Amino acid sequence: MGLTATSPESDFPTALQVKAATTPPPSINPYLRRPAPRPLPDPEVLFAQIQAGDTAALSRGITLIESALPAHRRLAADLLSLALQNPSKAIRIGITGVPGVGKSTLIEALGLWLADQGHRIAVLAVDPSSSVTGGSILGDKSRMAKLANHDSAFVRPSPTGGALGGVAHQTRESISLCEAAGFDVVLVETVGVGQSETAVYNLVDCFLLLMLGGAGDELQGIKRGIMESADVIAVTKSDGDNRVRAEIAAGQVRAALHFVAPRASGWTTDVLCCSSQTHEGILELWTAVSRYFDHAHGQGLFDQRRREQAVRWLRDLVEESVLQTWRSKPGRAELQAELERKVRAGILTPRSAAERLISG
């Protein structure tokens, strides 16, 4: 039997009434206490721990580098000064390719193989930051579970933070700390091939481009700058039914390279096939990379590239510092907000607003 208006049950408050009459608690858990802020470490002590191979200290050092807090930035600068006093002989390899090409799986296969050969591997994997929330998934470490848990490896995912070129703003500094920690091979995984993906070229000694076979037009979306910058090209997932398609794709890439201007150094980009699942071609891939390093050292290109990268680093730091100083000028944020409102309303053109903002 249903309830009527005169039923005793009708005197009970409804759910909405209960919610309205309920006083919210002061906190979700009144017994939970926020821990005291962790004191900042002494830079020399932290750097000594990094040099001793303490990966927890290395992670903390990279966190300080990625932080925007002024105190953290000052501490990070001290760490980098210590790291750059003893230049490392580690080699830096940038790895890029379209999403889904298998960058993470190939890095894990190559990293495990190198670890078995006695190398110490550091992987700096860059994930895209959301343009809506600013967050990143940072899932590369889970995709390289075996390598991340290897005693001779260190895997660190980082967000791009809106930086173009597929790498994070502080990737250069992170590389320096990894080298100070004794890793002799540093692999930098980028977000994916894009208009400014060649930015990674200014961070590494060898640029490895990964491609897919059997995915339609093999050269679709591959920018000329990427092809010109790649030192080694590998067609991935060359196993099973995809092996023939991978070999065809490799042939197409070799043919396309004939239309790319030859390098002054005389280096001819190697193109090969490999599989992260069967590990076929991994040895050949490292042989091609090693052959490039032998060529670069023999031609004096290795040191020249490092010197050019140092100058580019200087320019980037100057531009970043000038921009931060410009943004911190009193009233700048309010003026920019006002000009953006006028641009949105159609009162000012973007160019006029930009000129007023720069001169204001």
N, C-alpha and C positions, 0 to 999 in steps of 0.2 A: 504494500500500500504506500502511495506517495505521501510526502509531507505536505501539510496544509499550513496556512498562515497562522492558525491558532495552535499548531503543534508545539509541544515543549521544545522540540529540536530547533524550531525557527528562532528561538531566543539566543542560540549560539552565534557568536560573531562569525562573519564570513572571512575568507582568506584575505580579502582586501582590507577589511577592518582590522584584522590581526596585524597585517603589515604596517598599517598606518599608526597603530598604537604601540608598535614595538620600538623601543629605544635602541639604536645601534650600539654595539659595544665599542669601547675606546680603541680597540685594535682587534685584528683577527685572532691573534694569540697574545694575550696580555703578559704572558711569561717569556715571550721571545724578546731578547735584547740584541740590538744591533752591536756587532763587535766593534771594538775600538779601531780607528784607522791604523793600518799597518805602517810602521815608521819607514821612511825612505832609507835604503841601504847606503852604506859608504861605497862610492863608485869603485875604489881600488879593491875593496873586499869582494864586491860583486864580480868585478872583472877577473880577479884571481880564481873565483869559483868557476867562472865560464871557461877560463884557460885550463882548469883541471878537468873539464869534461862534464861538469854538472849541468845536465839538460834542463833541470828546473830553474837554475840560475840563468841559463840562456833564454828560456821562455820569458822569464821576468824581464830580462834586458830588452827583448824584442817588444814586450808590452810597454815598457817605458818609452821606447822609440816611437811606437804607434800612438802614444797618448798625446793629447793636445794640451794637457795641463802645463803651465809654465814651469813648475817645480820639476815635473817629470822630464820636460824638454831639456832643462839645464843638466839634469843627471845623465840623460841620454847623450848629450854633447860631451860630457866627461868620459863616458864609456867609449864613445867613438874615438876620442883623442887617444885613449890608451890602446884601442884596437889598431889604429892606423900607424902607431909607432913601430909595430913589427909586421910589415907586409907579409901576407901569406902566399904560398905557392899553389894554393888551391885553384882548380879550374872551374869556371862558371859556364853552365850550359842552359840556354833558354829553350823552352819547349812550347810550341804553340800549334794550333790547329782548330778546325771548326768544332763546335759543340757536338759531342757524340763520336768524335774520331778515336777516342780511347786514350786520351792523354794520361789520366790517372793510372789506368791499368798498365800502360806501357812503362810509366815511371816506376811503378812498383816492380815490374818484371826486370827492368834494367837495374834498378837500385838493389834488388836482392842478388842479382848476378854480380854486380860490382862489390857488394859486401862480401860475397863468397870469395872474391879475388883479393880481399884484404883492404879494400877502400872503406872510408867512413863517409857516409852520404848524408847531406842535408837537403831537404826538399822544402822550398818556399812556394806554397800553392796559393794562388790568388783567386778569390771568389768575387763575383760582381756584387756590388751593393745595390739594394733596392732604391729606385728613384722615388718611391712613395714613402717608405718607412726609414730608409737609410740602413737597414739591417742586411746581414748576409747569413746564408745557411752554414757556410764553413764546413761542408761535408767531405772535403777531400781526405781528411785523416781517416774517416771511416771507410772510404773507398780504397785506402792503402793500409788496411789493418795489419797485414803481415809485416810490411816494411816499417810501419810506425812502431811496432813492438820489437823490432830487431835491435840488438845491443849496439850495432854499428851505424844506426840511422837515426835521424831526427826529422820529423815532419811537422811543419808549422803552417796552417792555413791563415790567411789574412784577407780582410776586405779591401776592395779597391778604394773605398771611400770617395767614389765619384771621379777618381783619376782616370784619364784616358790612356790608351796604349796597352791595356790588359794587365798592368802591374800596379801595385800599390805605391803611394807617395814615398813610403819609407823602405822600399825593397832594397835599395842600395845599402842603407845602413844595416839592415838585417843580414845581408850577405856578409858584411864586414865582421859582425859578431859571430856568425857561423864559422867563418874562417878562423877567427881567434879561438874558437872552441876546438879546433883541430880537425874539422871536416875538410877533406881534401877534394871532394867533388860536391859542388852546390848546383842543384837542379832548380830552375825557376819555371814553374808552370803558370802560364798566362790564362786569362779568362777565355780567349778564343779569338779567331781571326777577325779583324775589324779594320776600319779605316786607318787607325793609328797604332796598329799592333806592333809596328816596327820599333816602338819605344823600348821594347825589351832588348833590342839590338844594342842599345847604349848601356846595358847593364852587364852583359855576358861576353864570354870569349868565343862561344860557338852558338850558332842559332840553328835549331833543329825544327823543321816544319813537318807536321804529320798530316797525311791526307788519307781519304777513304777511297776504296775501289768499289765500282759498281753502284755509285750513288748519283747517277745521272752524268751531267757534264762535269768531268773531273776538275776543270779549271774554273768552273762557275764560282764566283765569290772570292776567288783568290786574287788579291791585288798585286799589281806589278811590283810594288815596293817590297812585298813579302817575298816574291820569287827572287828578286834581285838580292835580298838580304840573306836568304837561307843558305847556310853552309852545307847542310845535309838535309835531304828530303826522304822521309820514310812513308810508304803506303802501308797502313796498319790493317789488322784483321785479315792477314793473308793466310787463311787456313780453311780447310773443308771446301765447300762449294764456292767460297769466295776467293780461292787462291788464283784462279784464272783471271777473274775480274781485277784483282789487285795487280797482277802482272801486266795486264793491258793498261791499267791506269798508270803504272810506272813508266811504261813505254810512251804514253801520251805526254807525261811530264817531261821526260827526256827530250822529246821532240819540241815541246814548248820552250824549253830552256835555250834552244838554238836562236830564239827570237829575243833573248835577253842579252844585253850588252855584256861582253866578256869582262872579267875582272882584271884590273891592272896587275894584280899579283900573279895571274895565271892559274888560279884555282878554278877547277871545274866542279860544280856542285854534284855530289854523289846522290843517286836516287836508287833506293832499294826497297824491298818488301820485308815485312816482319809480322810476327804474331805474338801477342802477349799471352795467349792461352797455351800455345804449344812451345813457346820460347824460341821458335825457329826465327832466325834472322837477328836475334839479339846480339850474338857475338859479332856478326857482320856489321851491325849498326855501330857498336863500339869501335870496331876496327876502322870504320869510315870516319868516326869522330876523331880517333887517335891520329889517323892519317892527315886530317885537317890541321890538328894541333902541330904535327911535325912540319907541315908546310908553313903554318903561321910563324912558328919559331924560326924556321930556316930563312924566311923572307923578312924577318924583323917586324912582322905584322902584329904579333902578340903584344909586345910592349907598346907599339904605336897605338894600338886600339885601346889599351888601358890608359894611356896618357890622354887620348882624346875623350875618353869617358870621364876622366877626372875633371877636365875643363867643362864638359857638359854638366857635370854634377855641380860645379861652381856656379854656372849660369842659372841652373834651376833653383839653387839655394838663394841666389840674389833676387830672382823674380818672385820667389815665395815670400822672402823677407819684405820686399818692397810692397807687395800686395797686402800683407798683414799690417804693415805700418800705415798704409793708405786707408784700410778698413777701420783701424783703431782710432782714427782722427775724430775728435768730439763732434757730434752732430751728423757724422757721415751716414749712419744707419737711418736716421730720421729723414735726411734729405733723399736718400735712395728710395725709401718707402713712399715718399711724396711724389717723386718723379715716376715711380712705377705706377702709382695710382693714375697719374695724368696720361701715361702711355696707354694704360688699360682703357681709359675713358676716351682716347683718341684726341686729347688736347695737345699732346706733344708727339713728335715722331721719335722712334728709338734713338736715332742718331743725335737729335737735338738734346734729348735727355742724357745721353751718354756724355756729350760735350759739357753740359752743365754739371754733371756729377763729377767729372774728372777735374774741372776747373774750380768747383765749389769747395 
